[in-house]
Amino acid sequence: MDETTANGRFGAWICAFGLVISLMGCQPRVNNAPLLPPALPPAALPQPVRPTFYVSIDQLNLRACPGLDSPKISALELNTEVEKMGEIENWTQIRVKQDGTIGYVSSRYLSPQPVKVAQPIKKKPKKAKPRKAAPPPEAAGEVEEAAPKGEPFPPIPRIM
């Protein structure tokens, strides 16, 4: 080996060594800081407590906005459970618990308790009364000419 080749190789090694050192400076440093405890899940915000009401009539119109001229969304059955969301004059904004529909109803048709519906009274079937026998003709004022009053009817002839 001659000297130029040896110097060339030596120079290449120095160049490579310098490159490795400079690249090591670019490596991220290892942080040996203590680990933080795991983050707590976000606290659930308390839901506002909304009073529950019951529809006091059958087929109450649920409307898009307060007012009789507002479009109807649906009709609510008697004793449908609803939550009061707000109130404007004599209209109450509600959320139907069954399906989550939101709309307005007239406030006067909401009740804090379910409405008790009178159950139809089942009538007992009347017993058939035996029919009274027809009164005898004398009692009805009819008198037969053949039999005087107070005497029995003449015997009926037998046919053989």
C-alpha positions in Angstrom: 0.0 0.0 0.0 1.3 3.3 -0.7 1.0 6.3 1.4 -1.7 8.1 -0.6 -4.0 5.2 -0.5 -3.4 4.8 3.3 -4.0 8.5 3.8 -7.1 8.4 1.7 -8.5 5.5 3.7 -7.6 7.2 6.9 -9.3 10.4 5.8 -12.4 8.5 4.9 -12.5 7.0 8.3 -12.2 10.4 9.9 -14.9 11.8 7.7 -17.2 8.9 8.6 -16.4 9.2 12.2 -17.3 12.9 12.1 -20.5 12.2 10.3 -21.5 9.6 13.0 -20.8 12.1 15.8 -22.7 14.9 14.1 -25.7 12.6 13.5 -25.7 11.5 17.1 -26.3 15.1 18.1 -29.5 15.1 16.1 -30.9 12.1 18.0 -33.7 13.0 20.5 -32.5 13.0 24.1 -34.1 10.4 26.4 -36.1 12.2 29.1 -35.9 10.5 32.4 -38.5 12.6 34.0 -41.0 10.8 36.3 -44.1 9.5 34.5 -47.3 11.5 35.0 -50.4 9.7 36.3 -52.9 8.8 33.6 -55.3 11.6 32.7 -58.7 11.3 34.4 -61.7 11.0 32.1 -63.5 14.4 31.7 -66.1 14.8 34.4 -69.6 14.4 33.1 -71.4 17.6 33.3 -74.6 17.2 35.4 -77.7 17.1 33.2 -80.3 19.8 34.1 -83.2 18.3 36.0 -86.3 18.8 34.0 -89.7 18.3 35.4 -91.8 15.4 34.0 -95.4 16.1 32.9 -98.2 14.0 31.4 -100.5 14.8 28.5 -104.0 15.3 30.0 -106.1 14.8 26.8 -106.0 12.4 23.9 -104.6 13.6 20.5 -102.8 16.7 21.8 -101.1 18.5 18.8 -97.4 18.8 19.2 -96.4 21.9 17.2 -93.1 23.2 15.7 -93.4 26.6 17.3 -95.8 28.2 19.9 -99.1 29.2 18.4 -102.1 27.7 16.7 -100.9 28.7 13.3 -97.7 26.7 13.7 -97.3 23.4 11.8 -98.2 20.2 13.6 -95.4 17.7 14.2 -97.5 14.9 15.7 -100.4 14.1 18.0 -99.7 12.9 21.5 -101.8 10.3 23.3 -103.3 10.6 26.8 -100.7 10.3 29.6 -97.7 10.5 27.2 -94.6 11.3 29.4 -92.9 14.5 28.5 -90.1 16.7 29.9 -90.6 20.5 30.2 -87.8 22.3 28.4 -89.1 25.8 28.7 -92.2 28.0 28.6 -93.3 31.0 26.4 -96.6 32.7 27.5 -99.1 29.9 27.7 -97.1 27.4 25.5 -94.6 24.9 26.9 -91.7 23.5 25.0 -91.4 19.8 25.7 -89.4 16.7 24.8 -91.3 13.5 24.4 -89.5 10.9 26.5 -90.5 8.0 24.2 -88.8 9.2 21.1 -87.0 12.5 21.9 -89.2 14.7 19.7 -89.1 18.4 20.7 -92.0 20.7 20.2 -94.6 23.0 21.8 -98.0 22.3 23.3 -100.6 24.4 25.1 -99.6 24.5 28.8 -103.1 23.9 30.0 -103.0 20.3 28.6 -100.1 19.2 30.8 -100.5 17.6 34.2 -97.9 16.9 36.9 -99.5 13.4 37.5 -100.9 10.8 35.1 -104.6 11.3 34.4 -106.8 8.6 35.8 -109.2 7.3 33.2 -112.5 6.0 34.4 -112.8 2.4 33.4 -116.0 1.5 31.7 -118.3 -0.3 34.0 -119.1 -3.8 32.9 -122.8 -4.3 33.3 -123.9 -7.7 34.4 -126.1 -9.3 31.7 -129.7 -9.2 32.8 -131.3 -12.5 33.5 -134.2 -13.3 31.2 -137.4 -13.0 33.2 -140.0 -15.6 32.5 -142.8 -14.1 30.5 -146.1 -13.7 32.2 -148.8 -15.9 30.9 -151.4 -14.0 28.9 -154.3 -13.1 31.1 -157.5 -15.1 30.5 -159.9 -13.4 28.2 -162.3 -12.6 31.1 -159.5 -10.7 32.9 -158.9 -8.7 29.7 -162.5 -7.8 29.5 -163.3 -10.1 26.6 -166.3 -12.3 27.1 -167.1 -15.2 24.9 -170.7 -15.6 23.9 -170.8 -19.3 24.3 -169.7 -19.4 28.0 -171.6 -17.2 30.4 -169.5 -15.4 33.0 -168.4 -17.5 35.9 -169.2 -20.8 34.2 -166.4 -23.1 32.9 -165.9 -23.5 29.2 -167.9 -26.3 27.5 -165.9 -29.6 27.1 -164.0 -30.0 24.0 -165.2 -33.1 22.0 -162.6 -35.7 21.4 -162.0 -37.0 18.0 -161.1 -40.7 17.7 
